[in-house]
Amino acid sequence: WGPETLCGADVDDVFAYSTVKRVRIRDRRLGCLYIIAIFAVVLYIGVYTLAYHLAYLDFHAPTGDARLTLQQPVVGGCRPDAPGCRDAFPATADLSYCCRADGCQPAPD
């Protein structure tokens, strides 16, 4: 079917390809050994490496600082520790979070 050569090359060589040969081994000892080896590899990778040692995570010690400063309200925005700086606390009745349904009144003690 068709020419024997193509541009001077054998047609069988031009259209040749490689494939993998599959073999089925029928031996219970090798089959059990294969299954045990596969199970051991999955157990090692899945349980020991990933679950026990957490090898998929990259741990680093946290670095940096956190700073929180609370400061009372002051008149004119001065520093609270400066001499002559006065506090500017509003009256309780002027604070919206101190209001109740019947009006703004100081919370009972």
C-alpha positions in Angstrom: 0.0 0.0 0.0 1.7 3.2 -1.2 5.4 3.9 -2.0 8.2 2.1 -0.3 10.3 5.3 0.0 9.5 8.9 0.6 12.2 11.4 -0.4 14.8 8.6 -0.3 13.9 7.4 3.2 12.1 4.2 4.0 8.4 4.9 4.7 8.4 2.5 7.7 11.2 4.5 9.3 9.6 7.9 8.6 6.3 6.9 10.3 7.8 4.8 13.1 6.9 5.6 16.7 7.8 4.4 20.2 5.4 2.9 22.7 5.5 1.4 26.2 5.0 -2.3 26.6 2.8 -3.2 29.5 3.4 -6.4 31.4 1.1 -8.1 33.9 3.0 -10.0 36.6 1.0 -12.8 38.2 2.8 -13.6 41.4 1.2 -13.3 44.8 4.5 -12.6 46.6 5.5 -9.8 44.2 1.9 -8.4 44.2 1.8 -8.3 48.0 5.3 -6.7 48.1 4.2 -4.1 45.6 1.0 -3.2 47.5 2.9 -3.0 50.8 5.6 -0.8 49.2 2.9 1.6 47.7 1.1 1.7 51.1 4.3 2.5 52.9 5.2 5.3 50.6 1.7 6.8 50.9 1.8 6.4 54.6 5.3 8.0 54.9 4.4 11.0 52.7 0.8 11.5 53.8 1.0 10.9 57.5 4.6 11.2 58.6 5.8 14.0 56.4 2.7 16.1 55.9 0.5 15.5 58.9 3.1 14.9 61.7 6.0 17.2 60.6 3.7 19.7 58.7 6.4 19.8 56.0 4.0 21.6 53.6 4.1 24.6 55.9 6.9 27.2 56.2 7.2 28.4 59.7 8.8 31.7 60.6 9.1 33.5 63.9 7.0 36.7 64.0 8.9 39.9 63.8 7.9 43.4 64.5 6.4 45.5 67.3 2.9 46.4 68.3 2.2 49.6 70.0 -1.0 50.9 71.6 -1.4 54.3 73.2 -4.5 55.5 74.9 -4.9 59.1 75.6 -7.5 61.3 77.1 -9.1 64.1 75.1 -7.3 67.4 75.6 -8.1 71.0 74.9 -6.2 72.2 71.7 -4.6 68.9 70.9 -1.7 69.4 73.3 0.3 66.5 74.8 -1.4 65.2 78.0 1.8 65.2 80.0 2.8 68.8 79.0 2.4 71.4 81.8 -0.8 73.5 81.4 -2.5 70.9 79.1 -6.2 70.6 80.2 -8.5 67.7 79.8 -11.5 68.0 77.5 -13.9 65.3 78.7 -17.4 65.9 77.3 -20.4 65.7 79.6 -22.0 62.3 80.0 -25.3 63.6 78.5 -23.5 64.6 75.3 -22.2 61.1 74.7 -24.5 59.1 72.3 -23.5 55.7 73.7 -24.8 56.9 77.2 -28.3 57.7 75.9 -31.3 55.4 76.6 -34.8 55.4 75.0 -36.1 57.9 77.6 -33.4 60.4 76.9 -29.7 61.0 77.8 -29.2 60.4 81.5 -26.3 59.2 83.5 -26.3 55.4 83.9 -27.4 54.3 87.4 -24.6 53.1 89.7 
